[in-house]
Amino acid sequence: MRNEIPFKARIITLADAYDAMTSERSYRKGMSSEKAIIEIQKNSGSQFDPELAKVFVQMIENNEDNNIKESSV
């Protein structure tokens, strides 16, 4: 079933979901990156492609680590 959804669409869905969860809206505050990552991991295999979710989470975590290192310099 996973292969029925085009690869690019699976990537966009994951990125869009992360952005929606972490962005502030007029009706709610955005959640932290950590909480969004937990939601992505929780829904990996059902809502999100498990392989893409794993890579996406690693990329987000690596980016946050790099941002922390850059800000402390």
PQR file with spaces between the fields and no chain letter, atoms N, CA, C, O and H, PARSE charges and radii, in Angstrom:
ATOM       1  N    MET     1       0.815   -1.193    0.000 -0.4000 1.5000
ATOM       2  CA   MET     1       0.000    0.000    0.000 -0.0000 2.0000
ATOM       3  C    MET     1       0.858    1.257    0.000  0.5500 1.7000
ATOM       4  O    MET     1       0.515    2.244   -0.651 -0.5500 1.4000
ATOM       5  N    ARG     2       1.981    1.227    0.732 -0.4000 1.5000
ATOM       6  CA   ARG     2       2.872    2.372    0.809 -0.0000 2.0000
ATOM       7  C    ARG     2       3.324    2.809   -0.568  0.5500 1.7000
ATOM       8  O    ARG     2       3.433    4.006   -0.834 -0.5500 1.4000
ATOM       9  H    ARG     2       2.260    0.425    1.260  0.4000 1.0000
ATOM      10  N    ASN     3       3.587    1.858   -1.444 -0.4000 1.5000
ATOM      11  CA   ASN     3       4.080    2.181   -2.773 -0.0000 2.0000
ATOM      12  C    ASN     3       3.017    2.796   -3.668  0.5500 1.7000
ATOM      13  O    ASN     3       3.329    3.303   -4.746 -0.5500 1.4000
ATOM      14  H    ASN     3       3.499    0.886   -1.228  0.4000 1.0000
ATOM      15  N    GLU     4       1.766    2.757   -3.231 -0.4000 1.5000
ATOM      16  CA   GLU     4       0.698    3.386   -4.005 -0.0000 2.0000
ATOM      17  C    GLU     4       0.773    4.908   -3.910  0.5500 1.7000
ATOM      18  O    GLU     4       0.286    5.612   -4.795 -0.5500 1.4000
ATOM      19  H    GLU     4       1.513    2.346   -2.355  0.4000 1.0000
ATOM      20  N    ILE     5       1.377    5.411   -2.850 -0.4000 1.5000
ATOM      21  CA   ILE     5       1.544    6.853   -2.667 -0.0000 2.0000
ATOM      22  C    ILE     5       2.910    7.235   -3.220  0.5500 1.7000
ATOM      23  O    ILE     5       3.922    6.672   -2.800 -0.5500 1.4000
ATOM      24  H    ILE     5       1.773    4.839   -2.131  0.4000 1.0000
ATOM      25  N    PRO     6       2.959    8.179   -4.152 -0.5600 1.5000
ATOM      26  CA   PRO     6       4.243    8.564   -4.743  0.2800 2.0000
ATOM      27  C    PRO     6       5.262    9.000   -3.675  0.5500 1.7000
ATOM      28  O    PRO     6       4.906    9.623   -2.674 -0.5500 1.4000
ATOM      29  N    PHE     7       6.509    8.664   -3.911 -0.4000 1.5000
ATOM      30  CA   PHE     7       7.595    8.944   -2.984 -0.0000 2.0000
ATOM      31  C    PHE     7       7.643   10.426   -2.599  0.5500 1.7000
ATOM      32  O    PHE     7       7.745   10.756   -1.417 -0.5500 1.4000
ATOM      33  H    PHE     7       6.798    8.158   -4.724  0.4000 1.0000
ATOM      34  N    LYS     8       7.570   11.304   -3.576 -0.4000 1.5000
ATOM      35  CA   LYS     8       7.630   12.748   -3.298 -0.0000 2.0000
ATOM      36  C    LYS     8       6.455   13.190   -2.424  0.5500 1.7000
ATOM      37  O    LYS     8       6.614   14.057   -1.565 -0.5500 1.4000
ATOM      38  H    LYS     8       7.487   11.036   -4.536  0.4000 1.0000
ATOM      39  N    ALA     9       5.303   12.611   -2.636 -0.4000 1.5000
ATOM      40  CA   ALA     9       4.132   12.949   -1.826 -0.0000 2.0000
ATOM      41  C    ALA     9       4.325   12.514   -0.376  0.5500 1.7000
ATOM      42  O    ALA     9       3.881   13.204    0.542 -0.5500 1.4000
ATOM      43  H    ALA     9       5.174   11.907   -3.334  0.4000 1.0000
ATOM      44  N    ARG    10       4.985   11.373   -0.162 -0.4000 1.5000
ATOM      45  CA   ARG    10       5.249   10.907    1.200 -0.0000 2.0000
ATOM      46  C    ARG    10       6.212   11.845    1.923  0.5500 1.7000
ATOM      47  O    ARG    10       6.066   12.085    3.122 -0.5500 1.4000
ATOM      48  H    ARG    10       5.345   10.812   -0.907  0.4000 1.0000
ATOM      49  N    ILE    11       7.194   12.374    1.196 -0.4000 1.5000
ATOM      50  CA   ILE    11       8.140   13.327    1.786 -0.0000 2.0000
ATOM      51  C    ILE    11       7.418   14.624    2.150  0.5500 1.7000
ATOM      52  O    ILE    11       7.579   15.147    3.253 -0.5500 1.4000
ATOM      53  H    ILE    11       7.312   12.179    0.222  0.4000 1.0000
ATOM      54  N    ILE    12       6.625   15.133    1.215 -0.4000 1.5000
ATOM      55  CA   ILE    12       5.909   16.397    1.446 -0.0000 2.0000
ATOM      56  C    ILE    12       4.930   16.259    2.608  0.5500 1.7000
ATOM      57  O    ILE    12       4.796   17.177    3.417 -0.5500 1.4000
ATOM      58  H    ILE    12       6.494   14.708    0.319  0.4000 1.0000
ATOM      59  N    THR    13       4.258   15.139    2.694 -0.4000 1.5000
ATOM      60  CA   THR    13       3.308   14.902    3.785 -0.0000 2.0000
ATOM      61  C    THR    13       4.003   14.971    5.138  0.5500 1.7000
ATOM      62  O    THR    13       3.479   15.565    6.080 -0.5500 1.4000
ATOM      63  H    THR    13       4.367   14.393    2.036  0.4000 1.0000
ATOM      64  N    LEU    14       5.158   14.376    5.231 -0.4000 1.5000
ATOM      65  CA   LEU    14       5.917   14.362    6.475 -0.0000 2.0000
ATOM      66  C    LEU    14       6.397   15.769    6.841  0.5500 1.7000
ATOM      67  O    LEU    14       6.251   16.199    7.985 -0.5500 1.4000
ATOM      68  H    LEU    14       5.583   13.893    4.466  0.4000 1.0000
ATOM      69  N    ALA    15       6.963   16.475    5.881 -0.4000 1.5000
ATOM      70  CA   ALA    15       7.444   17.840    6.137 -0.0000 2.0000
ATOM      71  C    ALA    15       6.290   18.772    6.486  0.5500 1.7000
ATOM      72  O    ALA    15       6.413   19.609    7.380 -0.5500 1.4000
ATOM      73  H    ALA    15       7.082   16.126    4.952  0.4000 1.0000
ATOM      74  N    ASP    16       5.178   18.632    5.787 -0.4000 1.5000
ATOM      75  CA   ASP    16       4.014   19.484    6.048 -0.0000 2.0000
ATOM      76  C    ASP    16       3.443   19.218    7.439  0.5500 1.7000
ATOM      77  O    ASP    16       3.054   20.152    8.139 -0.5500 1.4000
ATOM      78  H    ASP    16       5.077   17.952    5.061  0.4000 1.0000
ATOM      79  N    ALA    17       3.393   17.971    7.834 -0.4000 1.5000
ATOM      80  CA   ALA    17       2.874   17.623    9.157 -0.0000 2.0000
ATOM      81  C    ALA    17       3.764   18.208   10.252  0.5500 1.7000
ATOM      82  O    ALA    17       3.261   18.749   11.237 -0.5500 1.4000
ATOM      83  H    ALA    17       3.710   17.212    7.265  0.4000 1.0000
ATOM      84  N    TYR    18       5.080   18.103   10.083 -0.4000 1.5000
ATOM      85  CA   TYR    18       6.016   18.660   11.060 -0.0000 2.0000
ATOM      86  C    TYR    18       5.832   20.176   11.152  0.5500 1.7000
ATOM      87  O    TYR    18       5.777   20.736   12.247 -0.5500 1.4000
ATOM      88  H    TYR    18       5.488   17.664    9.283  0.4000 1.0000
ATOM      89  N    ASP    19       5.739   20.832   10.001 -0.4000 1.5000
ATOM      90  CA   ASP    19       5.550   22.280    9.979 -0.0000 2.0000
ATOM      91  C    ASP    19       4.229   22.664   10.652  0.5500 1.7000
ATOM      92  O    ASP    19       4.187   23.617   11.430 -0.5500 1.4000
ATOM      93  H    ASP    19       5.784   20.378    9.111  0.4000 1.0000
ATOM      94  N    ALA    20       3.168   21.940   10.362 -0.4000 1.5000
ATOM      95  CA   ALA    20       1.861   22.230   10.965 -0.0000 2.0000
ATOM      96  C    ALA    20       1.901   22.049   12.482  0.5500 1.7000
ATOM      97  O    ALA    20       1.301   22.833   13.217 -0.5500 1.4000
ATOM      98  H    ALA    20       3.202   21.165    9.730  0.4000 1.0000
ATOM      99  N    MET    21       2.596   21.032   12.944 -0.4000 1.5000
ATOM     100  CA   MET    21       2.661   20.784   14.383 -0.0000 2.0000
ATOM     101  C    MET    21       3.490   21.827   15.118  0.5500 1.7000
ATOM     102  O    MET    21       3.162   22.194   16.246 -0.5500 1.4000
ATOM     103  H    MET    21       3.083   20.395   12.347  0.4000 1.0000
ATOM     104  N    THR    22       4.557   22.307   14.495 -0.4000 1.5000
ATOM     105  CA   THR    22       5.479   23.215   15.183 -0.0000 2.0000
ATOM     106  C    THR    22       5.182   24.692   14.939  0.5500 1.7000
ATOM     107  O    THR    22       5.790   25.547   15.583 -0.5500 1.4000
ATOM     108  H    THR    22       4.824   22.009   13.579  0.4000 1.0000
ATOM     109  N    SER    23       4.277   25.012   14.039 -0.4000 1.5000
ATOM     110  CA   SER    23       3.945   26.405   13.739 -0.0000 2.0000
ATOM     111  C    SER    23       2.814   26.896   14.635  0.5500 1.7000
ATOM     112  O    SER    23       1.890   26.154   14.968 -0.5500 1.4000
ATOM     113  H    SER    23       3.783   24.317   13.515  0.4000 1.0000
ATOM     114  N    GLU    24       2.914   28.155   15.012 -0.4000 1.5000
ATOM     115  CA   GLU    24       1.833   28.751   15.797 -0.0000 2.0000
ATOM     116  C    GLU    24       0.676   29.084   14.881  0.5500 1.7000
ATOM     117  O    GLU    24       0.871   29.520   13.746 -0.5500 1.4000
ATOM     118  H    GLU    24       3.664   28.758   14.742  0.4000 1.0000
ATOM     119  N    ARG    25      -0.519   28.877   15.376 -0.4000 1.5000
ATOM     120  CA   ARG    25      -1.753   29.198   14.661 -0.0000 2.0000
ATOM     121  C    ARG    25      -2.546   30.185   15.507  0.5500 1.7000
ATOM     122  O    ARG    25      -2.256   30.368   16.690 -0.5500 1.4000
ATOM     123  H    ARG    25      -0.678   28.523   16.298  0.4000 1.0000
ATOM     124  N    SER    26      -3.518   30.803   14.919 -0.4000 1.5000
ATOM     125  CA   SER    26      -4.321   31.766   15.675 -0.0000 2.0000
ATOM     126  C    SER    26      -5.112   31.072   16.791  0.5500 1.7000
ATOM     127  O    SER    26      -5.512   31.717   17.761 -0.5500 1.4000
ATOM     128  H    SER    26      -3.753   30.654   13.959  0.4000 1.0000
ATOM     129  N    TYR    27      -5.333   29.779   16.655 -0.4000 1.5000
ATOM     130  CA   TYR    27      -6.143   29.034   17.616 -0.0000 2.0000
ATOM     131  C    TYR    27      -5.339   28.135   18.546  0.5500 1.7000
ATOM     132  O    TYR    27      -5.904   27.490   19.429 -0.5500 1.4000
ATOM     133  H    TYR    27      -5.008   29.256   15.868  0.4000 1.0000
ATOM     134  N    ARG    28      -3.993   28.087   18.347 -0.4000 1.5000
ATOM     135  CA   ARG    28      -3.157   27.282   19.246 -0.0000 2.0000
ATOM     136  C    ARG    28      -1.689   27.630   19.060  0.5500 1.7000
ATOM     137  O    ARG    28      -1.277   28.166   18.031 -0.5500 1.4000
ATOM     138  H    ARG    28      -3.534   28.610   17.629  0.4000 1.0000
ATOM     139  N    LYS    29      -0.916   27.309   20.086 -0.4000 1.5000
ATOM     140  CA   LYS    29       0.530   27.496   20.005 -0.0000 2.0000
ATOM     141  C    LYS    29       1.141   26.285   19.298  0.5500 1.7000
ATOM     142  O    LYS    29       0.593   25.184   19.339 -0.5500 1.4000
ATOM     143  H    LYS    29      -1.250   26.873   20.921  0.4000 1.0000
ATOM     144  N    GLY    30       2.271   26.507   18.656 -0.4000 1.5000
ATOM     145  CA   GLY    30       2.975   25.396   18.035 -0.0000 2.0000
ATOM     146  C    GLY    30       3.634   24.546   19.101  0.5500 1.7000
ATOM     147  O    GLY    30       4.055   25.051   20.141 -0.5500 1.4000
ATOM     148  H    GLY    30       2.716   27.402   18.623  0.4000 1.0000
ATOM     149  N    MET    31       3.721   23.260   18.838 -0.4000 1.5000
ATOM     150  CA   MET    31       4.383   22.379   19.801 -0.0000 2.0000
ATOM     151  C    MET    31       5.889   22.419   19.566  0.5500 1.7000
ATOM     152  O    MET    31       6.355   22.851   18.512 -0.5500 1.4000
ATOM     153  H    MET    31       3.379   22.850   17.993  0.4000 1.0000
ATOM     154  N    SER    32       6.630   21.968   20.548 -0.4000 1.5000
ATOM     155  CA   SER    32       8.084   21.936   20.424 -0.0000 2.0000
ATOM     156  C    SER    32       8.496   20.901   19.380  0.5500 1.7000
ATOM     157  O    SER    32       7.737   19.994   19.040 -0.5500 1.4000
ATOM     158  H    SER    32       6.251   21.617   21.404  0.4000 1.0000
ATOM     159  N    SER    33       9.693   21.061   18.896 -0.4000 1.5000
ATOM     160  CA   SER    33      10.232   20.098   17.937 -0.0000 2.0000
ATOM     161  C    SER    33      10.279   18.702   18.541  0.5500 1.7000
ATOM     162  O    SER    33      10.007   17.709   17.866 -0.5500 1.4000
ATOM     163  H    SER    33      10.310   21.797   19.172  0.4000 1.0000
ATOM     164  N    GLU    34      10.628   18.641   19.823 -0.4000 1.5000
ATOM     165  CA   GLU    34      10.710   17.341   20.502 -0.0000 2.0000
ATOM     166  C    GLU    34       9.356   16.626   20.512  0.5500 1.7000
ATOM     167  O    GLU    34       9.276   15.424   20.259 -0.5500 1.4000
ATOM     168  H    GLU    34      10.848   19.448   20.372  0.4000 1.0000
ATOM     169  N    LYS    35       8.298   17.380   20.806 -0.4000 1.5000
ATOM     170  CA   LYS    35       6.966   16.770   20.821 -0.0000 2.0000
ATOM     171  C    LYS    35       6.522   16.364   19.417  0.5500 1.7000
ATOM     172  O    LYS    35       5.889   15.323   19.239 -0.5500 1.4000
ATOM     173  H    LYS    35       8.363   18.357   21.011  0.4000 1.0000
ATOM     174  N    ALA    36       6.854   17.183   18.426 -0.4000 1.5000
ATOM     175  CA   ALA    36       6.509   16.847   17.042 -0.0000 2.0000
ATOM     176  C    ALA    36       7.225   15.570   16.611  0.5500 1.7000
ATOM     177  O    ALA    36       6.644   14.722   15.935 -0.5500 1.4000
ATOM     178  H    ALA    36       7.368   18.028   18.570  0.4000 1.0000
ATOM     179  N    ILE    37       8.472   15.441   17.002 -0.4000 1.5000
ATOM     180  CA   ILE    37       9.239   14.230   16.676 -0.0000 2.0000
ATOM     181  C    ILE    37       8.578   13.002   17.305  0.5500 1.7000
ATOM     182  O    ILE    37       8.473   11.955   16.665 -0.5500 1.4000
ATOM     183  H    ILE    37       8.945   16.130   17.552  0.4000 1.0000
ATOM     184  N    ILE    38       8.141   13.129   18.535 -0.4000 1.5000
ATOM     185  CA   ILE    38       7.462   12.014   19.210 -0.0000 2.0000
ATOM     186  C    ILE    38       6.198   11.630   18.445  0.5500 1.7000
ATOM     187  O    ILE    38       5.922   10.445   18.256 -0.5500 1.4000
ATOM     188  H    ILE    38       8.226   13.979   19.054  0.4000 1.0000
ATOM     189  N    GLU    39       5.432   12.624   18.005 -0.4000 1.5000
ATOM     190  CA   GLU    39       4.211   12.354   17.235 -0.0000 2.0000
ATOM     191  C    GLU    39       4.542   11.648   15.912  0.5500 1.7000
ATOM     192  O    GLU    39       3.851   10.711   15.512 -0.5500 1.4000
ATOM     193  H    GLU    39       5.657   13.586   18.158  0.4000 1.0000
ATOM     194  N    ILE    40       5.593   12.102   15.247 -0.4000 1.5000
ATOM     195  CA   ILE    40       5.991   11.464   13.985 -0.0000 2.0000
ATOM     196  C    ILE    40       6.394   10.018   14.243  0.5500 1.7000
ATOM     197  O    ILE    40       5.998    9.120   13.500 -0.5500 1.4000
ATOM     198  H    ILE    40       6.154   12.863   15.572  0.4000 1.0000
ATOM     199  N    GLN    41       7.178    9.792   15.287 -0.4000 1.5000
ATOM     200  CA   GLN    41       7.594    8.423   15.610 -0.0000 2.0000
ATOM     201  C    GLN    41       6.395    7.551   15.986  0.5500 1.7000
ATOM     202  O    GLN    41       6.331    6.378   15.618 -0.5500 1.4000
ATOM     203  H    GLN    41       7.500   10.522   15.890  0.4000 1.0000
ATOM     204  N    LYS    42       5.454    8.130   16.716 -0.4000 1.5000
ATOM     205  CA   LYS    42       4.256    7.389   17.138 -0.0000 2.0000
ATOM     206  C    LYS    42       3.411    6.971   15.927  0.5500 1.7000
ATOM     207  O    LYS    42       2.799    5.903   15.923 -0.5500 1.4000
ATOM     208  H    LYS    42       5.505    9.083   17.015  0.4000 1.0000
ATOM     209  N    ASN    43       3.389    7.826   14.909 -0.4000 1.5000
ATOM     210  CA   ASN    43       2.562    7.560   13.732 -0.0000 2.0000
ATOM     211  C    ASN    43       3.345    6.979   12.554  0.5500 1.7000
ATOM     212  O    ASN    43       2.819    6.839   11.450 -0.5500 1.4000
ATOM     213  H    ASN    43       3.886    8.693   14.912  0.4000 1.0000
ATOM     214  N    SER    44       4.595    6.647   12.807 -0.4000 1.5000
ATOM     215  CA   SER    44       5.418    6.008   11.789 -0.0000 2.0000
ATOM     216  C    SER    44       4.858    4.617   11.492  0.5500 1.7000
ATOM     217  O    SER    44       4.626    3.824   12.404 -0.5500 1.4000
ATOM     218  H    SER    44       5.022    6.760   13.704  0.4000 1.0000
ATOM     219  N    GLY    45       4.648    4.337   10.231 -0.4000 1.5000
ATOM     220  CA   GLY    45       4.096    3.044    9.850 -0.0000 2.0000
ATOM     221  C    GLY    45       2.604    3.077    9.606  0.5500 1.7000
ATOM     222  O    GLY    45       2.058    2.180    8.963 -0.5500 1.4000
ATOM     223  H    GLY    45       4.837    4.982    9.490  0.4000 1.0000
ATOM     224  N    SER    46       1.933    4.110   10.119 -0.4000 1.5000
ATOM     225  CA   SER    46       0.501    4.251    9.837 -0.0000 2.0000
ATOM     226  C    SER    46       0.260    5.521    9.023  0.5500 1.7000
ATOM     227  O    SER    46      -0.181    5.450    7.876 -0.5500 1.4000
ATOM     228  H    SER    46       2.376    4.838   10.642  0.4000 1.0000
ATOM     229  N    GLN    47       0.542    6.662    9.603 -0.4000 1.5000
ATOM     230  CA   GLN    47       0.350    7.924    8.890 -0.0000 2.0000
ATOM     231  C    GLN    47       1.565    8.275    8.026  0.5500 1.7000
ATOM     232  O    GLN    47       1.425    8.877    6.961 -0.5500 1.4000
ATOM     233  H    GLN    47       0.901    6.719   10.535  0.4000 1.0000
ATOM     234  N    PHE    48       2.759    7.893    8.496 -0.4000 1.5000
ATOM     235  CA   PHE    48       3.997    8.248    7.805 -0.0000 2.0000
ATOM     236  C    PHE    48       4.778    7.010    7.399  0.5500 1.7000
ATOM     237  O    PHE    48       4.765    5.993    8.093 -0.5500 1.4000
ATOM     238  H    PHE    48       2.872    7.404    9.361  0.4000 1.0000
ATOM     239  N    ASP    49       5.455    7.112    6.267 -0.4000 1.5000
ATOM     240  CA   ASP    49       6.342    6.055    5.798 -0.0000 2.0000
ATOM     241  C    ASP    49       7.415    5.847    6.874  0.5500 1.7000
ATOM     242  O    ASP    49       8.112    6.796    7.234 -0.5500 1.4000
ATOM     243  H    ASP    49       5.465    7.938    5.704  0.4000 1.0000
ATOM     244  N    PRO    50       7.558    4.622    7.392 -0.5600 1.5000
ATOM     245  CA   PRO    50       8.494    4.405    8.502  0.2800 2.0000
ATOM     246  C    PRO    50       9.951    4.700    8.157  0.5500 1.7000
ATOM     247  O    PRO    50      10.690    5.220    8.993 -0.5500 1.4000
ATOM     248  N    GLU    51      10.363    4.380    6.958 -0.4000 1.5000
ATOM     249  CA   GLU    51      11.754    4.641    6.564 -0.0000 2.0000
ATOM     250  C    GLU    51      11.997    6.143    6.437  0.5500 1.7000
ATOM     251  O    GLU    51      13.024    6.645    6.894 -0.5500 1.4000
ATOM     252  H    GLU    51       9.763    3.958    6.279  0.4000 1.0000
ATOM     253  N    LEU    52      11.066    6.857    5.823 -0.4000 1.5000
ATOM     254  CA   LEU    52      11.206    8.304    5.681 -0.0000 2.0000
ATOM     255  C    LEU    52      11.116    8.994    7.038  0.5500 1.7000
ATOM     256  O    LEU    52      11.840    9.956    7.291 -0.5500 1.4000
ATOM     257  H    LEU    52      10.232    6.449    5.452  0.4000 1.0000
ATOM     258  N    ALA    53      10.241    8.516    7.905 -0.4000 1.5000
ATOM     259  CA   ALA    53      10.100    9.110    9.230 -0.0000 2.0000
ATOM     260  C    ALA    53      11.408    8.999   10.008  0.5500 1.7000
ATOM     261  O    ALA    53      11.817    9.947   10.679 -0.5500 1.4000
ATOM     262  H    ALA    53       9.652    7.734    7.699  0.4000 1.0000
ATOM     263  N    LYS    54      12.052    7.858    9.920 -0.4000 1.5000
ATOM     264  CA   LYS    54      13.319    7.654   10.625 -0.0000 2.0000
ATOM     265  C    LYS    54      14.375    8.637   10.127  0.5500 1.7000
ATOM     266  O    LYS    54      15.064    9.267   10.929 -0.5500 1.4000
ATOM     267  H    LYS    54      11.720    7.089    9.375  0.4000 1.0000
ATOM     268  N    VAL    55      14.504    8.768    8.815 -0.4000 1.5000
ATOM     269  CA   VAL    55      15.486    9.689    8.230 -0.0000 2.0000
ATOM     270  C    VAL    55      15.125   11.133    8.568  0.5500 1.7000
ATOM     271  O    VAL    55      16.003   11.927    8.907 -0.5500 1.4000
ATOM     272  H    VAL    55      13.944    8.255    8.164  0.4000 1.0000
ATOM     273  N    PHE    56      13.848   11.478    8.478 -0.4000 1.5000
ATOM     274  CA   PHE    56      13.392   12.836    8.769 -0.0000 2.0000
ATOM     275  C    PHE    56      13.732   13.211   10.212  0.5500 1.7000
ATOM     276  O    PHE    56      14.260   14.294   10.463 -0.5500 1.4000
ATOM     277  H    PHE    56      13.135   10.834    8.202  0.4000 1.0000
ATOM     278  N    VAL    57      13.435   12.331   11.147 -0.4000 1.5000
ATOM     279  CA   VAL    57      13.723   12.599   12.559 -0.0000 2.0000
ATOM     280  C    VAL    57      15.221   12.780   12.771  0.5500 1.7000
ATOM     281  O    VAL    57      15.633   13.680   13.502 -0.5500 1.4000
ATOM     282  H    VAL    57      13.006   11.451   10.943  0.4000 1.0000
ATOM     283  N    GLN    58      16.035   11.946   12.147 -0.4000 1.5000
ATOM     284  CA   GLN    58      17.488   12.086   12.263 -0.0000 2.0000
ATOM     285  C    GLN    58      17.951   13.439   11.724  0.5500 1.7000
ATOM     286  O    GLN    58      18.808   14.088   12.324 -0.5500 1.4000
ATOM     287  H    GLN    58      15.700   11.215   11.552  0.4000 1.0000
ATOM     288  N    MET    59      17.388   13.860   10.601 -0.4000 1.5000
ATOM     289  CA   MET    59      17.760   15.151   10.019 -0.0000 2.0000
ATOM     290  C    MET    59      17.378   16.297   10.950  0.5500 1.7000
ATOM     291  O    MET    59      18.170   17.218   11.146 -0.5500 1.4000
ATOM     292  H    MET    59      16.692   13.333   10.114  0.4000 1.0000
ATOM     293  N    ILE    60      16.191   16.257   11.519 -0.4000 1.5000
ATOM     294  CA   ILE    60      15.745   17.307   12.432 -0.0000 2.0000
ATOM     295  C    ILE    60      16.655   17.341   13.661  0.5500 1.7000
ATOM     296  O    ILE    60      17.086   18.413   14.086 -0.5500 1.4000
ATOM     297  H    ILE    60      15.547   15.509   11.359  0.4000 1.0000
ATOM     298  N    GLU    61      16.943   16.187   14.222 -0.4000 1.5000
ATOM     299  CA   GLU    61      17.793   16.130   15.415 -0.0000 2.0000
ATOM     300  C    GLU    61      19.205   16.615   15.107  0.5500 1.7000
ATOM     301  O    GLU    61      19.796   17.337   15.910 -0.5500 1.4000
ATOM     302  H    GLU    61      16.593   15.316   13.877  0.4000 1.0000
ATOM     303  N    ASN    62      19.754   16.232   13.962 -0.4000 1.5000
ATOM     304  CA   ASN    62      21.093   16.692   13.577 -0.0000 2.0000
ATOM     305  C    ASN    62      21.117   18.191   13.360  0.5500 1.7000
ATOM     306  O    ASN    62      22.079   18.857   13.742 -0.5500 1.4000
ATOM     307  H    ASN    62      19.274   15.646   13.309  0.4000 1.0000
ATOM     308  N    ASN    63      20.073   18.730   12.753 -0.4000 1.5000
ATOM     309  CA   ASN    63      19.990   20.167   12.519 -0.0000 2.0000
ATOM     310  C    ASN    63      19.920   20.922   13.843  0.5500 1.7000
ATOM     311  O    ASN    63      20.555   21.964   14.002 -0.5500 1.4000
ATOM     312  H    ASN    63      19.291   18.190   12.443  0.4000 1.0000
ATOM     313  N    GLU    64      19.147   20.392   14.792 -0.4000 1.5000
ATOM     314  CA   GLU    64      19.050   21.038   16.102 -0.0000 2.0000
ATOM     315  C    GLU    64      20.384   20.987   16.828  0.5500 1.7000
ATOM     316  O    GLU    64      20.773   21.957   17.478 -0.5500 1.4000
ATOM     317  H    GLU    64      18.631   19.545   14.662  0.4000 1.0000
ATOM     318  N    ASP    65      21.093   19.859   16.723 -0.4000 1.5000
ATOM     319  CA   ASP    65      22.412   19.754   17.337 -0.0000 2.0000
ATOM     320  C    ASP    65      23.367   20.777   16.738  0.5500 1.7000
ATOM     321  O    ASP    65      24.142   21.401   17.462 -0.5500 1.4000
ATOM     322  H    ASP    65      20.777   19.071   16.195  0.4000 1.0000
ATOM     323  N    ASN    66      23.315   20.954   15.412 -0.4000 1.5000
ATOM     324  CA   ASN    66      24.187   21.922   14.758 -0.0000 2.0000
ATOM     325  C    ASN    66      23.829   23.345   15.162  0.5500 1.7000
ATOM     326  O    ASN    66      24.719   24.176   15.344 -0.5500 1.4000
ATOM     327  H    ASN    66      22.685   20.447   14.824  0.4000 1.0000
ATOM     328  N    ASN    67      22.547   23.636   15.303 -0.4000 1.5000
ATOM     329  CA   ASN    67      22.117   24.969   15.725 -0.0000 2.0000
ATOM     330  C    ASN    67      22.604   25.278   17.139  0.5500 1.7000
ATOM     331  O    ASN    67      23.005   26.406   17.429 -0.5500 1.4000
ATOM     332  H    ASN    67      21.824   22.961   15.155  0.4000 1.0000
ATOM     333  N    ILE    68      22.570   24.284   18.010 -0.4000 1.5000
ATOM     334  CA   ILE    68      23.033   24.471   19.385 -0.0000 2.0000
ATOM     335  C    ILE    68      24.539   24.755   19.380  0.5500 1.7000
ATOM     336  O    ILE    68      25.006   25.660   20.072 -0.5500 1.4000
ATOM     337  H    ILE    68      22.244   23.368   17.775  0.4000 1.0000
ATOM     338  N    LYS    69      25.287   23.985   18.604 -0.4000 1.5000
ATOM     339  CA   LYS    69      26.739   24.184   18.537 -0.0000 2.0000
ATOM     340  C    LYS    69      27.062   25.564   17.968  0.5500 1.7000
ATOM     341  O    LYS    69      27.959   26.239   18.473 -0.5500 1.4000
ATOM     342  H    LYS    69      24.907   23.250   18.042  0.4000 1.0000
ATOM     343  N    GLU    70      26.352   25.995   16.930 -0.4000 1.5000
ATOM     344  CA   GLU    70      26.607   27.290   16.313 -0.0000 2.0000
ATOM     345  C    GLU    70      26.287   28.432   17.263  0.5500 1.7000
ATOM     346  O    GLU    70      27.010   29.428   17.302 -0.5500 1.4000
ATOM     347  H    GLU    70      25.623   25.447   16.519  0.4000 1.0000
ATOM     348  N    SER    71      25.215   28.298   18.025 -0.4000 1.5000
ATOM     349  CA   SER    71      24.816   29.396   18.918 -0.0000 2.0000
ATOM     350  C    SER    71      25.725   29.523   20.121  0.5500 1.7000
ATOM     351  O    SER    71      25.771   30.582   20.748 -0.5500 1.4000
ATOM     352  H    SER    71      24.628   27.489   17.993  0.4000 1.0000
ATOM     353  N    SER    72      26.448   28.470   20.458 -0.4000 1.5000
ATOM     354  CA   SER    72      27.344   28.529   21.615 -0.0000 2.0000
ATOM     355  C    SER    72      28.744   29.003   21.230  0.5500 1.7000
ATOM     356  O    SER    72      29.599   29.165   22.101 -0.5500 1.4000
ATOM     357  H    SER    72      26.410   27.610   19.948  0.4000 1.0000
ATOM     358  N    VAL    73      28.988   29.224   19.956 -0.4000 1.5000
ATOM     359  CA   VAL    73      30.315   29.675   19.503 -0.0000 2.0000
ATOM     360  C    VAL    73      30.434   31.171   19.642  0.5500 1.7000
ATOM     361  O    VAL    73      31.474   31.741   19.313 -0.5500 1.4000
ATOM     362  H    VAL    73      28.294   29.092   19.249  0.4000 1.0000
